[in-house]
């Protein structure tokens, strides 16, 4: 029987889900155990687990999770799943949605173009996360060219995914978290998450070793920014191209 409360952190790639997980794991009653469906996640070294059924995988995450032993104060256990991982494992979402008492933390980045830009940068550089001090002088991520059709497909995938989450769970079981608020005011986001999960508002540190990889504007990092801006002008996505400095 499940003695802890389950939750899942979900979102499109590059929307701050890892940062949220690190902040939550500073709470003494919470353990979020990485990307369950990622074969390279260091928390889950046994890649053979992915050969298990969807139900067995979730039992592994919520009933036999890695940090259960040695923490008698644990009350909430979670994992992180990004949208492409659901696509790679058809049927898994339906099994997750049926899990008893599940709470869902949906992280949304206001500008989906920034999410896609960051994803392409990470694919090109091979650097998915950055750790270190604030004065780290490592090179910035590469500038990128984004195809119009790829942007259209990604924007639609984000819209569809957010709709799927919000329509598949009751309103009381989903908390939408704004990426920009999480980044700029993590204390207020953590307060909302604590109330949603039903845990104490623990004074978690807002500082982690995780660092932002890109601080430049879209205009400075997307080589064909003007081409994209002209294409999407007047569309439902034209706001993604507003107020870009540089």
CORSUL-V93558 format. One record per helix or strand. SS is the DSSP state (alpha for helix, beta for strand). FROM is the first residue (numbers start at 1). TO is the last residue. If there is no record, write none. Layout:
# CORSUL-V93558
SS|FROM|TO ; SS|FROM|TO
This chain:
# CORSUL-V93558
beta|5|11 ; alpha|17|24 ; beta|30|35 ; alpha|47|51 ; alpha|54|62 ; beta|76|82 ; alpha|83|88 ; alpha|92|97 ; beta|103|108 ; alpha|112|125 ; beta|131|131 ; beta|144|144 ; alpha|148|168 ; alpha|171|173 ; beta|174|178 ; alpha|179|184 ; alpha|186|197 ; beta|210|210 ; alpha|218|221 ; beta|222|222 ; alpha|225|232 ; alpha|238|241
